[in-house]
Structure formats: structure tokens, C-alpha cells
Amino acid sequence: MTTRRRVLWASALVPWVVGAIVWAAVQAVSGPPASSPADPAARAIGSGDPQSPAPAIQARAAGTDWHAVLDRLDRRRERAYAAADPALLRAVYVSGSPVLRHDLATLRAYSERGVRLTGVQLRTLDVTPLDRSGHYVRLSVVDQLDRPTAHGDGGAVRLPRDRATARVIVLRDAADGWRIAAVRRAQSAS
């Protein structure tokens, strides 16, 4: 492997590794979000047992194809990364959400290094509605990041595939469709 290719690999992987470490540290220190009437997304994401959604909630949410909703949001996100366009990324998330700030920082880090990502695609393996409150719905999701490709001056490099991850995702029903309000790793059943 040439030095140039190693530099491309390193510049492509460093933001992912740093982002993962920072995210893990924040999760470990902060624990689950506090329930607060002022923040419906935090209240929704921190409530309930992801293993036992209420039957009445399941019935109300049954009319929406959550898998298709998440796939549409993911395709928007994938286009935003491929175009290195923060405006496209903002169309995926609720304005001001921590997950939007994280994705914008990741996109900016790659752009500053002259690296563009394609194939930033989360494969949704399982979706279960947990509950719904007003404009918010909380979903139990298992997804997996496919192998994105980093494109830079030195060529293109396929990045590693992620493992399947269980998450709780809170969506907000906005005027222009569903947007991601919050995401956290699901607590293990152990």
C-alpha cells in the first residue's frame, strides 16, 4: 500500500474512530436522557421498556411503514454525504438535535480533509414501534452501516462495515414528513 493510500485511509478513518469514542464517552457519562416536559424527544426516548411495547400503541402505529420511513430518511442522509451538503443533511433531522450536530460535525470533518463519502447507508434490519406521543414516535431499531467509500485525492477506499446495532430512534412528524429527533443505543437485556 502506498504512502498516499495510507494517508487517505487514515484521514478517512480518524473522524469515524474519534466520533465513536466521543459518542461512547458521552453515553457512558450521561446515561439515559432525563425525562423533561420541556423536551418531548428526550422524554420519549428515555421512557418505557423497548422489549414490551404497549399493545394500544402498537395498534395506532401499525398503519405506518416505519421501515420505509427510516429508509427514506437514510437515502436523504446518503445523498447529503455523497454531495457533502449540510443543507441536505438538515432535511433528515429535527433542527438543533444532538444527532444533527454530530452528523454535521462528521460531514464537516471529512470535507475539511477533502474526503467525500458515498454509500453511507444504514441497512434497517428490524423496526418495532414502542410508543407514540403527540408528534413523536419512539422506535426500537436494529440497523447496520454498510461499507461506505471514502473518495479523496489519492483515490477511493472502502471503509469497514459496522456491526448490527440496536437503537432507540425518536422521530418527529414535521410539516414535510418524519425527521429524526433523537437516537441512542438500546439498553441490553442483560
N, C-alpha and C positions, 0 to 999 in steps of 0.2 A: 504494500500500500504506500503510495507516495506521500510525502510530507503535506502537500497541498490537500490531499484527500483526508488525511488525519486531522488537519485543521478544520476542514468542513465538518467532519464528524463531530469534533469537539465543540465547535460553535453551534451545531445543531442540537447536541445532547445536553449541554450545560444548562440552558434555560429550563428544560424538562426536569432535570435532576434537582436543580435549585428550587423550582416551583413545587415539586413533590415533597421535598424536605421541609420547606416553609409551610406548605399546607398541612403536613403531618404534625409539625410542631404546634401550629395554631390549634389544630384539632385536639391534640393531647393536652394542651394547657387550658383551653377554653371549655372543653367538654361540650355537651349538647347545648344549643342556644336556649337562652332563658325565655320563658313564656311571658309575653308582654302585650297588653291590649293595644299599645301603640304600634306594634309591628306584627300584623297578621301573618306574614310569611314565616317569621321566627316562631310564632305561636303554633302555626300549623305544622312546621317541620319538627318541632320538639315534642309534639303530643302523640299519644297513642302507641300501641304496640304494633309494629309492622307485620307481625305474624298473624294477627287476628283482626282484620278489618271488619267494621260493623256491617251486618247484612243489609240494613237500610241504606247505608252509604254506598255499598256495592251496587245495589239496585239503581240508585239515582245516577251513578257514574257509568252504568252499563251501556248507555246509549252512545258514549263517545269512544272512538277507537284510539285509545291512548298510545298504542304502538305507532299508529300513523301520525299522531300529533308530534311525538318525540322524533320520528324520522324526518318530518318536515322541518322541525327546528334544527336538527342535526345537518340536514342538507344546506340550510342557510349558513350555519356555522362553518361548514366545509367550504362553501363559496367565499365566505369572508376571509378565511385563512389563505385560500388559493389566490385571492385578489389582494391580500394584505390590506383589507379595507375595514377600518374600525366602524364606519357607519353601517356596513352590512352586519357586523357582529352585534351592534347595538339593537338590531331588529330581532335578535334571538332572546334577549334578556330584559327583565324589568329594569328600568333606569335606576342607577345608583346601587344596584345589588352587588354584594361582595363577589359573587361568581362572575358578574360582568367585569368588575375591576380586575379580577385575576386573569380572565381571558384577554382583556385589553393589554395588560402588562406582558403577557406571554407573546401576543402578536407583536407588540412594540419591540420586545427583546429580539425576536427573530428579524424583524425589519431593520433594526439598527445594525445587525450583523450582515445585512444583505442577503438574508436567507428567506425564502418563500416556501411555505408548506402546502403540499397537495395531499389529498387522501386523508385529511384529518376527519375521520369518520368513526363515530361511536356506533357499534352494532348493538342494537337493543335485543337482548336475549329473552327477557321476561318483564312484564309490566303488570302490577296489581294495584288497583285504586285502593287507597287506605281510607281517606275521608275527604269531604268537601265542605267548605265553609265560605259562604258568600262567593266572591270571585276567585277563590283559591281552591286548588285540589292538591292533595298530597298522594304521591305515587311511590310504591316500592318497585325499584327498577334494578335489573341486573343487566349491565352493559359491558362492552369490551371495546377498547380503542384498537382499530385496525392498524395496519402498518403504514403510517404516513411517510411521505417522501420529502426530504429537505433538498431544495434547489438553491444553489449558490454559484459563485464564480468558478468553483472547482468541479462543478458537475452536480449530479443528483445522487443522494444517498437514502436508502430505505432505512427508516428508524424501526426499532423493535416494536413488536406487538405487545400490548398490555394484557394483563390477566383479566378475566371476568371479575367485575366488582359489583357488589350490592350497594345500592344507594337509595336514599330517600330524596325525591325531587318534588319541589313545590312549584306548581305552575299557576300563573295568574291569567285570568281571562281578561284580556285587554280589548280595546275597540278594534284592533287589527288582528285579533286572534290570540292564541295562547303564547305566553312568554315564560321563560324560566325565572323564578323569583329567588330560589334557594336550592342548594344541593349539599348534602352531607353523606358521608359513608353510613350505611346501615349498621346498627349495633349488632354484634354477633349474638347468636342464640345461646352461646356457652355460658 
